[in-house]
Amino acid sequence: MGKRRREVRHEPGTNNTRKYAVIGAAAAVVIGAGVGAWAFTGGDGAADQADAIPTGPLTAAEVKGAATKFLDAWAAGEPAEAARQTDAPTAAQAALDAYAKSAKTGPVEIQKGKRAKAKVPFSVATTVTWEKTDKPWAYESELTVVRRAADGRPLVHWQPSVLHPDLAEGDRLVTGEAGTPPIRALDRDGGELTKEKYPSLGAVLDSLRERYGEKAGGTPGVELRVVRAEKPEEEKKADGAEAKSEDDELPDKTLLTLTEGKEGTLPTTLSAKAQATAEKEVAERKKASVVALRPSTGEILAFANSNPEGFNVALQGSLAPGSTMKIVSASMLLEKDLAGIDKKHPCPKYSSYGGWKFQNLEKFKITGGTFRDSFGASCNTAFISQAKKLKDDDLTKQSQQVFGLGKDDWAIGVPSFDGAVPVQSDASMAASLIGQGGVRANPLNMASVVATAKTGEFHQPYLVSPEVDGRSLAKAERKLSASAQSQLKALLTHTAVAGSGAEPMAGLGADVGAKTGSAEVDNQKKPNGWFTAWRGDVAAAAVIQEGGRGGASAGPLVRAVLLGS
């Protein structure tokens, strides 16, 4: 998958502000003799130039002065002068010219916020005009002042996000007839899904509109929107294969609606009850993401992230899944007859392979135990000890052929990542068996994994029915063997009832299964906590980054979503 840009938000400044004068209701800037009427108090604060080129950290006066010159020129309708106050004048002038021309903006009113070292937040207010329609538009942004090495001059560091925080390199602000009609996304019972009610759906609703707006039967309105840059072909490649560009890029984003279009309607698989529960639970935690789906069909019931404005970890994250990956590894050992649910199985304190020494959490060991005991206690060495009997590509094949992971072919209806289980050797191969090494996944993937373990057959998760657009869902090459599936399901039920998942799964009935996990991450004091489980025909998985043990951190989140679905 390609890199995805995060949206950036800035809090408005409240101190040290002065406004430009405005003209009537249109809030236009008063401009006299080509000079903006408003200016920051005081001079630009730059030190008189001596023979020596200024170096070292910028002073408060230098930051204020550079910001003043740039914002004053922008507000005065002098893009060339504003651009000269940046470290990339050509790019800055082109963007400032386009701001007025393609976004159809009028004069701007600017308020400067409280400086934080070299950063200066500010707010922008203007009017967008399309034919006979005028609408006010206001937003927050931020600039950074840097010292130019050549002459020591303080300048605004130019980047598209200075103009608007949603802009990245190559993106444009455009006012005109929207490329696609608006949609009214519906839950599985016909209720409307909105960002206001379900914050985690924001970017996904944009994606749904972009993909299905025309198919949903609406007509476009007039909007101010961010039109994303088209990615060069060479950047659309992932691991030597052609990536799906529709999943690799952010959708266009509407910033202001000038005239309403006619909405089309688009049904989804989401459950209003499950989504509301997921939103509530992640809002009470930090760095939490969760997904719920139906094992029998693959229908996604809910997904949510603690930071709904940020990257969609629930559907697109790429994190080491830790011991939840032991579900896949166990299925492989069972099919290869390298383990049996009630057969004796080693779980020493340490186990070495490929030059690495692996250990269990808190260095526990199980003497004379079975594979059921090892799995229920999440024994790492029970899996590492079998690495010498495996081929380098065994786990990759099991993941792809049975669980549908890592083939880059999921088509859920919105951007997603379907996991990665690369072929590895030596210590990295052994580490992959316990969800470390190069293995990567997200809550969507691990909810699907536990669902496949329950049913024995992979059902590709989806949020929009393929009947809407005729797309094909991904298939796995084969089912899990009957014997392995029966044992794996029993192992997961044992873990939920009497193993490491017992506490969060207590009282949820007999048709349950669960697996805990924690994944070490470089430069983190605490590992990421994982938990995945099913209850009846609902499966869920969650990760809490830097949460510590999965049963204690992510377990209660999954429990709440299972109960609320």
N, C-alpha and C positions, 0 to 999 in steps of 0.2 A: 504494500500500500504506500502511496505517496505521503509526503508530509502534509499535515493539515494545520492550517493556521488557527490560532486561538483568538477569540474575540477579546479585546482589551477595553476595560471600562475605567474611567477616572472620576474621582469624586470632585464635585465643583469646589472651587476656591471660595472662601468667604471673606478674606481679609485683603487689605491693601488694594482695593479695586476702585476704578473710576470708569464711568460709562461714557460712551460717545453720545452726543446729542442725537435725537432721533426726530424724524419728520412724521407727525401724525400717526395714524394707526398702522401704517406700513413699517414703522420702526426703521426708517431709512437713516443713514448716517448724514449728519450735516457736514458738508464739505465746502470750504471757502478757499478760493484762490488755489485750488488743487491741494490743499493741506487738510488733513483730518482735524476736526475741532477738538477731539479728545487726545490726550497723551498722558502717559504715566508722569507723576510728579517728579521733578528733579531732572538732572541731565542723565546722560547715558552711563556715567560713572566710570568710564574707562580711564585708566591712568594715562597721563601724557606720555607719548612715545619718546623714549630716550634712544640712545644709540643701540643699547642692548635690546634684543628681542625678548618680550615678556614670556616667562615660563611659569610653571607651577600651577597649583589649583586656581581656579577662577574666584575672584572676589564676588561678594554679593552685588556690588555696584556694577561689575562687568556683566554678570548674568542679567540683572535688571535692564541694563542699557541695551544689550543685544536683543533681548525679548521685546523691549519697547520699540526699537527701530523696526523690527520685523512686523509686529502686530499693528503698529501705527500705519505703516505703508500698506499692509493688506486692507485695513479698514478704510483707508483713504482711496481705495481703488487704484493703487499703483503697484501692480504685480511685479513689474521689472525691478522697482526699488526694493520691494519685499524680498524678491529672490536674491538680490545682491547682499542681503543680510544673512544668507545661508551658506553652507559649505558645498552646495550643489546647485548653483544658480540656474543652470539650464533646465534641469529636471524640475526645480521648484517653480520656475516661471511657467513652464508648460502645464503643470498641475493647477496653478493658480488661475491661469487663463481659462482652462477647461472648467474650473469650478463655476465661473460665471456663465460660460457659454453653454456647456452641455448639461449642467445641473440647473440652469435657468434661475440662478440666485440673484438677488438684488444686493444693495449695499448691506454691509454687516455691522453689527454692534458687538463689541468684544469687552469682556470683563476678565481681568487678570486675577488669578487666585494667589494663594500664599506660596511663595517659592520654597522649594525643598532642595537645598544644595544647588545643583545645576539644572534642575527640572522646574519648569514653570507651567502650572495648570492654567487653563483659561476656558471661558465659555464663549460660544458663538451664537448670535441670534440674527436671522435674516428672513427674507421672504422669498418663497419659490413661486414663480409665475408660469402658468401654462394657458395660452390663449387668454380667456377672460377670467381665469381662476387664479386667485392669490391665496397662499397659505403660509402662515408663519412656521419657521423651522428653527429649533434651538438644540444645541448639544454641547457636550464637554469634550475637550481635547487636552493635549499636553505637548510641550516642546522641551528640548534639551539644548543647552548652550555648551559649546565646546571651544577649545582654543586651537586656532589654525597653526600648525607647526611652522609654516613658512615665515609668518610675521607676528605670531602671537596674538592675532586679532580674535576677540570673542565673536562667534557666529552661531546661528541656530543650526543644529544638525538636522539636515533635511531627510525626512522619510515620509512616505505617503500618509502615515497615521497622524502627522501633524495637522493635515488638512481635515481629516475625519478619522476617528479611531478604528473604524471598520475597514479602512483601505489598506491593502498590501500592494507590493510592487506590481504594477501593470493593471491594477483595478481602476475602474472609472466610476464617477458619479454621473448618472444620466437621468434626466426627467423626460418622460414621454410615455407613450402607450406601452404598458407592461408587455413583456414577451410572452407571458402565459397568464391565463385567467386565474383569479383567486379561487380557492377551494374551501369547502366546509368539510373538514375531516370529521368523521363520525366514529364513535366506539362501536363495539360489536352489538350493542343494543340500540344504536341509532342516536345516541346523545352526542352533542357537539364537543369536540376536543379543542381547547384553546390554550395558548401559552400562558395567559393570565391565570387560568385555573390549574394548569399542569406545566410548571416552568420548564421541566426537562424536555418538553416536546418542541421548544422554540425552533432550533435549527432543523429538526426533523420535519416540522410542518413546512418550512421553507423548501426542503428537499421534495416533499410530497407534492407541493404545488408545482415545482419545476418539472417533475417527472410526469405528473398525472393531470395537470391543470387543463390541458386541451381535451384529454379523454373524459374528464369529469363533466363536461358540458357547459362550462361557463364562458363568459366573454371578458376580455381584459379591460382594466380601467387605466387611468393615468397616474403614474407614480414616480417618485424620486427613489432610485434604488442604486445599490452597488452592483455594478456589472463586473464579474470576476474575469481576470486575465485568462486567456486560453493557455494551457500548459504546452510548452514545446514537446514534440513527440519523444525526444530523447529522455524527457523527465517522466514520461508516462510508462516507462518500463520498470518492471520490478523483478529482480533476480533473473534477468535475461528473458523474461516473458512479457508479453503485452498485457499491461494492467488495464482493468476496466476504467476508462477515464471518468465515467459517470460516478464511480465510487471513490475516485481519487481526488476530487476537487470539491471545494465548498460551493453551495448553490448561490445564485444571486440573492441579494437581501433587500427587501423593501424598507426604506427609511421613513417615507412620508407618502400618504395616499392623497392625491388631489381630487380625483373623481373616482367613485366606486365602480368597479366592474360587476358583472353578474357572476355570483359564485356558482361553481359546480359542486357536487357532493361526492365524497370519496369515502367509502366504508373501509375501516381497518379492523384488525383483530384485537385491538386493545380493549381491556376491561376497565371501565371507569372506576369501579371499586378497587381493583388491584392497583391501578395507576395512582389513585389518590393515596392508598396505603404506602406505596413505594415512595411517593413524593414526600409524605409526612415523615417517614422513617429516615430517609437520607438527609432531610433538612435538619434533623437533630444530631447529625454526626458530621465529622470532617473527613473529606477525601473518600467518601463512600459511593459505591456504584452497585446497582442491583438489576437483575433481569428475572422475569417470570414467564414461563411458557407452558403449553400443554404437551406432555410427552407423546400422547396418542396422535397428534397432528403436526406439531411444530409451531402452532399459532402463538405469536408473542402476545402475552397478556399485559405486560407492563415493563418499563425500564425507567430508571431515574439515576441522577447524579447529584451529589451534594453541591457542586458548582454547575448549575444548569446553563450558565452563560459560557462555560469553558468547553474544553474538549470532551467529546462524548465517550468516556471510558467504557460505559456499559456495553456499547455496541461496536466501538472502534478501537478500544484499548489494546495495547500490545505489551503484556506484563507476564513475567514468569508466574505460572499458576501454582507452584509449590506442590504440596502433597495431594491436591485434588487431582493432579495428573496420574496419581497412583491408580485411579479407576481404569484408565487406559492400559497402564503397565500391568495391572493385575489381570485384566482380561487376556492380555498376551501370554502371561505366564501360565494361566489356566489352560488356554488353548494349546500351548506347547508342552503341557504336562510337566512344567517346571514348578508347579505349585498345585495344591489341592486344598479345599477349604478346611478339612479336618486332618490333613497330613502334617506331620512334624515339619517345621520350617525354621531355619536359623534366624535369630534376631540378636546378634552379638552387640556389644557396646560400640565396637568399631568394625569397619570393613573397608579394605583398600582395593582400588582398581585404577590402572592407568597412571600410577604415581601419586594419586590423591588418597588421603585418608578421610573417610566419611564417618560420621557419628550420628547417634540419635539425639533428639532434644533432651537436654539435661543428662545425656550419656546413659540413658536407661538401657536395659537389656531384658530379654525374656528367655528364660532357661527352660528347654524342653517344651516350648509352646508350638502351636499350630499356626498355619497361615491365617486362620480366622483371628487368632490372638494378635498376630503381627499387624494385620490390616486394621483391626479395630483400634490398636494403639498407635497407628501411623508410624510403624517402625521403618526407618530409612534403610537400615542395613539388610533387612529382609529382601529388599529389591537390589541393592548394590551387590550383594553376594551372588546374584544370578547373572550379572553382567558378562562374566567370562563365558557363559553358555549361549550368548546372543550374538547375532550379526549386527553390524553397524546400522543397517537399514531396517531392522525388525520393528522398532517402535514407530518409525515413519510410516511403514506399510500398514501397521495396525491402526494408526491414527487416521490415515487416509481411507483405507479400504472398509473399515467398520464404522468409524465415528465421523467420517466426512470432513475431517480437519485438514487444513493446510493445503488445499487444492486451488484456492483462489477462484471458487466458482459459486459461492453462495449468492443468491439474488433475493434478499429479504424485502426489497421495495424501497429501501433507503441505504445510504452508505454504511458499510459494515466491514469488519475484518474477521476472517474465518479461521484464524489461528495459524501457527507455524510450528512444525515439528521437523526440523531439518535433519538430514543424515549426519551423524557425528561419530567420532571415534574416541577410543581411550577414555580418559576421565570424563570428558564432556558427554559421551554417550551414556555413561553410568549416571551422571548428574541429571540427564534428561528423564531417566526413569522415575525420579522423584520431583519432576517439574521444575528443574533448574537448567543449567546449560543454556542451550539456544531455544528451548521451548517457550513459546509466547501465546497468550490467550487473553480473553476478557470474560466478563460474567455471562455474556450471550453464549460463548463457546462452551463454558463449563456447565451452564444450565442444560445445554444440548447434550453434553457428555453424560451427565447423570440421567437424563431422559432416555438416551440410547441404552444405557445400562439397565434401566427399568424395563423397557419394552423389547430389547434385543435387536432393534432395528432403527437406523438413523432416519429421522424426519427433519429435513432442512427447516430451520426456523424461518418464519416469514411474518411480516407486519401488514402487508397488502396481499390479498389473494391473487394468485397467478391468473385467475379468471378475468381480472380487470384489464390486464395488458397482454395476456398470452405468453408471458415469459415462462421458461422452464426452471423448475427447482432442481437444485443439486441432488445427486443420488450417491449413495455409498455402493461400493462394488458387491458387498455381501453382508449378510446378517452375522451377528455373533453366534457361534455354535451354541446349540441348545444347552449342552452341559456347562459350558463356560458362563453362559448368561444366567443360568439357574444359580450357580455358585456365586457369581459376582453380585447378583441381586441380594442373595442371602448375606454376603459380606457387608454390603451397604446397610442392610436392615440391622444387622448386628451392631454396626458402628453407631447407628441412630438410637438403638435401644440400650446398648450396654458398653459402647466404646467411647471414643473421644467426642462424638457428636451427641451423646445422651442428654446433656443438660439443656441445650437449646431445642432439642426435639421432644422433650418430655411432654407426655399428655397429648400428642398429636395423632394417636391412633396406631393401628397395626400396619397399614399400608404406607410405610415410610422407609426411607433410606437416606444416608447422609455420608459426607466425607469432609473432614477438616483439612486445612492446609495453611502453611505459612511459607513465604518466599523471601529469602535473603536478597537484599538489594545493596549494591555498593554505596557507601557514604550515607546510609540510613542507620540510625541507632536501633530502630525496631523494624522487624520484617513486615511485609504486607500480609494482612490476615485474609484468608479465603474460607469460604464455606459454600457447599453446594448440597442440595437435598431435594427429595420429592415427598409429596404428601398426596395420595390419591392421583388424580390426573393433573397435578400442578407440580412443576419443577422450578427451582429457583437457584440462583447463584449470586454471590456478592463478594466484593473485595473492598477492604478498607486499607488504604495505603498508609503504611507506618502504624498499622493497628495492632501488631503483635500477634499472638496466637489466634488462629482463625475461629476456633470454637467460641472463644470469649468475645471477640470483636465483631466478626461478620456473622457468627451464628445467630445472635438475637435479631439481626436485621432480616435474615432469611426466614426465621421463624415467624416474624410479624407479617411478612409478605405472603407466606404460605397460608397463614390464618386469614389474611385479608383478601385472598383471591377466590 
